[in-house]
Amino acid sequence: DGKCFHILGVDIIIDENLQPWLLEINANPSLNIFFETKDEKNKDITIESPIDRYVKTLVVEDAIKMILQHREELDTIDSFGSYRLVVRTDGPDSSLFSEISLFYDVQKVFEKLSGVRFKIILPSIKFIKLSRIPGMSNEKLTPADFDIIYQKVSRISEHNQMDIYGFIIALEMIAKALYPSFEDDKSYYMAELLTVINSGLK
């Protein structure tokens, strides 16, 4: 028998006591991942929102997974990525919440480096600024390596330059060179790297 499903959008607001309040439930939530903004020349442009793409992709993927599951197996909710967002952030399922928070922090660093909010491309000259920040080099990572990393990442980008997704890959490459135990706890060392970068960009 066929399975029907319906993706709902739930809007909440969190007050100063971290109490959530339900605003509305949308029967037809937007799955659009693009928005309109202005570029550095004040021209209207439409660009992709990395946060919307990340979150909404998880939601759609999970809806499809639910359709493919047998009814008796649907209570194995921990196998669904986006559902973990409703679990306490200090519980055993907090990893995805931390991952999204980390993604947001990376986007903020990307914007700081580019100098323009919502700019989709980071020029090499601005990426290489990272090499001049204290704590961003060692015997395995020299200033010259930053240019090599930029070139490697740009080759796999659809823009042939460094976008936000390429920037994440580049940061992982940097963190792997700086922290020998990076593979043991990637989220922790990525957060450490962002702390070093933010202190140097102030």
Secondary structure, 3 states (H helix, E strand, C coil): CCCCCCCCEEEEEECCCCCEEEEEEECCCCCCCEEEEECCCCCEEEEECHHHHHHHHHHHHHHHHHHHCCHHHCCCHHHCCHHHHHCCCCCCCCHHHHHHHHHHHHHHHHHHHHCCCCCCCECHHHHHHHHHCCCCCECCECHHHHHHHHHHHHHCCCCCCECHHHHHHHHHHHHHHHCCCHHHCHHHHHHHHHHHHHHHHC
